[in-house]
Amino acid sequence: MILAGAMSLLLISGCSTSSGTPPASVTPAAPTKPNASTNTNDYEWPVTTWRVAHACGDESPSDIGCDAFADYIMEKTNGSITVEVYPAGALGTDIQQVESCQLGDLEFTSGSSFALNQISGIDGTLMWDLPWHFAPWRIEAGDDIKLTQDDPAYQEIFVNGLQAKGIKYLAQSNIGSYVLAGLEPFNSAVSLEGKKIRAAENAMLVEALTEWGAQPVVINMFELFTALQQGTCDGAYVPDSLIYQLGTYEATPYITYIEGAITPCYLSCSVKFFEAQAPELQQLIVEASQRYCDESFAAEKEQVSMWIDAFEAAGCTIVRLTQEEKEAFRANTDSTHAHWRELIGEDLYDMSVAYTASVLKGKNIEIPK
């Protein structure tokens, strides 16, 4: 029932479906130029149309963030600049949209870290998806976004690193947390031993699952429901928002919140596009990007209880790990951390860990060694 309406999904590892906006082939009507500028410096806003695309579903946290971004720009320019939001991969897959943005063919996109990694070749973009690197401390600290955005390693990777690749980083959002959904509860690496677990086409996640003892199965999420029924898969390592929007939870009676990794998305545009704008427009984009960040994070916080309610209403058992189980899981990710520390760069990795530890020290939260 739910799956039938989700067929435009899986264009991003953590996002979902349904589009309420016109397809790319529809040419929007030209907006009417306002009578007076809303800018205090009497800057005359250009009459133009921008697009922001993402691969997540309509009303997902990413979509709500993009809507807020668009609304802010249209409000501040009194309608002179129209911003159209294209959800659910209407303008291409997650990777295609990031590439189009990099080339300047698309004004803005909210893309996954995996898509940024594939287009930029920067392994560091995956560091905040790394199981047990950051998410548990974010949760304990009360979702403090400063733990990432003020991290000097984050700045070096997402601001300076992407800039060198022609991508202008603007802001971060979060669309959920990774869970282990399956036919049985997965509360330890031992429980995953030999189990066939669906994973996204992401080398880091495949490596982590392998270290946990699972047999990663890289398949399209559309195939997961049938794979679970036929025994091809025993479960999936997947964002909670995705199994909610796809309805896959109807085939996974157990959903384990390991609280080990979040699912971030990043608003970006091309460096050439941004630098071609007048200073007033650049400032407008920066301000609107903060609105994207604020609203998407707020939406995720609000929606997670809705997702869990839906899981439980369908008869799913929500499994929460004890502190001991969490620590055991993290210990079983040491080899993956060591490998990706090399790929990302030891200096950047260690810088991020040290910064996070220093911030959390003031919150009386200690990161295990």
N, C-alpha and C positions, 0 to 999 in steps of 0.2 A: 504494500500500500504506500508506504513512505518511499520505498525504493523507486517506485514508478515515477515519482516527481523529482528524482535526483539525478537524472541522466546527464546533466551538463556538468557534473562534479568531477572531482579527482584530477583537476588540472594543477592542483597544488597539494603537497603532502598533508597539509593540515586544514584544508578549507573545503567549502561545500558549494551549494547549488542554488539555482533558480534566479532568473534575471527579470527585473522589473523595468529595465531600461531598453531603449530601442537598439537593435543590432547595429554593427559598424556601418552597414550599407545605407542606413537612414541618414539623410542630411538634415540637421536641425535648422529651424527657421532662425534667421538673424535676429538677435535681440535688439530692442529699442534703446537708443542712446539716452542716458538720463539727462535731465535738464541742467543739473548742476553737479559738480564733483563733490563727493563725500570726504575727500582728502583735505586735511587741515591746511596743507601747503598749496591748495588749489591745483594740484596735479590733475590733469585731464586723463582719466582712465581710458585706455583704448577699448574699442568695441571689438570683442573677439570671443572665441569659444575654445576652451581647454577641455581635455578629457583626462579622467583618472580611472584606471582599470585595475581590477584585481580578480583572482581566481576563486575567492571564497563566495559563499552563498549570500543571497539577499537577507538583510537583517542580521548577518553575522557581525561579530565585533569589528572586523576589518571593514565591512560595508558601512557600519554606523560611523566609524572613524572617517571614511572617505566622504560620506554624506556631510559630516560636520565640516570637513575641509572645504567642500564645495560651497556649502551654505555660507561659511564665513567670507569667502571671496566674493560671492554674489551680493551679500549684504553690504560689505564694505565698499564695493564699487557701484552700489545702487543698481545692480543688474547689467552694468556695462560689460562685465566679463561673465560669461556663462560657463559653468563647469558641469560637464556631463559625467555621471558615474556609471561605469560599465562593470557589473559584478559577474561572477560565475564563469569567468573565462570568455566573455562575449567578444573580446578582441584578441583571443589566442590563449595558449597555455601560460602558466606562470612564468616559465623560462622565456617563452616568446615575447611576453609583455615586457619583461625586464630588458631583453635585448632591444626591443623596439624603442624603449625609453632611452637606453644608452645611445642609440643611433639618432635620437631626436625625432623619430617618427611618431612617438606617443609622448604627450606632455608629462604625465605622472603615472606611477604605478605603485601599488602596495604589494610587494613581492616577498616570497619566503627567503630565508637565509640560504636554502639550498639553491634557489634560482640565482641569487646573487653570487653564490660560490661558482656555479656553472658558467656564468657569463664573465665574471671578473677573474676567476682562477685563484681567488684569495681564500685559503683554507680557514683563516681566522674568522670569516663570517659565520662559521659553524660552531664557534666556541661556546656560544650561549645556548646551543641545543644539546651540548655534550652532557649525557646523563651524569647527575651528581656534581656538576661543576658549579652551577649557580642557583638553579631553581629552589632547592630546599631553603637556602638562606633568604631568597626573595620572599618566600612564603612566611618564614618566621619573622622577617622584618616588617611584615605588613605590606607586601607588594611595593616596596620602595623602588620606584623607577630610577632614582638617582644611583642605585647600585650598578646600573649599567651605563646610563647616559653620562655620568661623571667619571666613569672608569677610564683612566688614561689609555689603557689598551684598547678599549672600545672606541675611543676617539681616534686612535692611530689606525685602527682597522676600518671603521665605517666612515669616518670623515676623511682622513688623509689617504687611506688605501684605495677606497672606492673612487675618490676624486681623481687619482692618477689613472684610473681605468675609464674615466669619462662618465662616471655615475655620481650624481650629487645626492648624498644622504640628507634626508630631511627630518625624519622622526621614526620612532618605533611604536608598534602596537603589539598586543598579545592576543591570540585567538583561542587559548586553552592550554591544558596540560596533557602530557603524554600519559596514557594509561595502558595497562595490559588487559585486554578484553578477551575472554576465552570461554571454553567449555568447562573449565575448572578454575579455581582460584590460583593465581600465581603470586605467591608471597615470598618467594626466595629463588635464588639461582637454581637450587636443587629441584624445585617444582617445575622449572623450565627445561630441565635436562632432557634432550632428545625431542622436545616438542617442536612442531612445525609452526612457526610464528610469522605471520605476514609482516613485512617491513616495506617502507617506502624505498625508492631507488636512491638510497643515500648511503654511501660507503661507511660513514661514521656509525650510523644506526645499525647497519648490518654487522659491523665489527663488534659493537657493544652486545648485540643479541648473541652473537657467536661466543663471546667471552662468558656470557651468562649460561651457556650450555645449550641454547636453543638452536634449531635449524632454521635460519631465516629463509623465508619464501617471498621473493619479490614479485608481487602480482598487483594488478590494478585493483583498487578498492571495490570496484563494481563486481569483481569476481569473488570477493571475500565471502559474501553470504552463501553462495553455492559451494564454495570451497569448504566452509565450515560444515555444511550439511553432508557433503560427500566425504569428509574426512581428509581432504587435501591439506587443510590447515586446522590447527588446534586452537588458534587464537591470533591476536594481532597486537602489535605495538603501534599505537595510533592516538592522535589527539582526541580528547573527549568530545570536542565540538564536532568533529568529523563523524564519529559513530552516531552522534545525535542527529545530525542533519541528513545522513544517509539512511538512518534507521537500522544500521547494522547491529545495534544492541539487542534487537529482537532475536538474534541468533547467538548471542553471547551471554549466557546466564550469569557470568561472573565478570565484574569490572573492578580491577585492582588499581587504586590510586597510589602509585609508588612515590609521587611527589618528587620525582627526580629530574624532570626536564619540562620546560615550557615550550610553547610553539610561537615564536615571535614572527612578526612580519614588519617590513620596513618600507616606508614611503620614500620614494626617490624620483628624480628627474635627471635629464642629461645635463652635464656640466655646460655644454654649449647653449642649451636652452636657457638655463638659469642665468648665465653670464650675459646673454643677449638682452635680458630684461633691464628696464630702467631701475634705479635704486629703490624707487617707491614700490615697484612690483616685486622686487626681491624681498623687501621687508614684508610685504603682504603675504607672500608665499611662506616665509618663515613663521609668521604669526598663525596662519591657517594650519600649518603643519603641527604646531603645538596643540591646536584644537583637535586635530586628528588623533594625536597621542592621548590627550585627556579623555576624549569621548570613547575611544576604542577600549582603553583600559577599564573605564567605568562600565562599559557594556559587558565586558568579559566577567567582571565581578558579579554583575547582576544576573547574567545568564547561566553561570555555572550551577546555581541551585535549580534552575529550570531544567537543565540537562539531567541532573541527578534525579529530580522528581520523575522525569520521563522514564529513566532507566528503572527506577524502583516500581513505577506503575506497571511496567511491562514484566515485572517479576524478577528483575536482575538483583543480585546480591552485590552491594558495594563493599569492597574489601579495603580496609585501611591498615597500613603497615605499622607495626610497633616500632619504637625507636631502635631496638635491637635488629629488627628485620631491615630497617633502612640502612643501618650501618653495615650490615652483612652484604646488602645489595651493592653499596658503594665500594666495598672492598673487592667485590667481584667485577669491578670496572677499572681496576688499576692499570691493566695492560693497555686498554683502550685509551685511557688518559695519557699514559706515557707515550704511546705512538702519536697521538694527535698533538701532544705538547711539542714533539719534534716537527710535525708538519706545520703547525701554526707558528712556531718559533718559541724557543724556550723563554726568551726575554719577555715577549708579549704575554705568554701564558702565565709566567710567574708574576708579572706585573699585575695582572688581573686578579690572581689569587690573593696577593698581598694587599691590594686596594680593598677588595671585598672584606678581607679579614679585619682591616683597620677600621672600616666603617661599622662593621658589626660588633666590634669590641665595645663601642659606645652604647650598644643595645644589649650588652651582656649575652651575646650569642657567640659561641665558639665553634669554629669550623674544625671537624676532626682532622687529625694529621693523616 
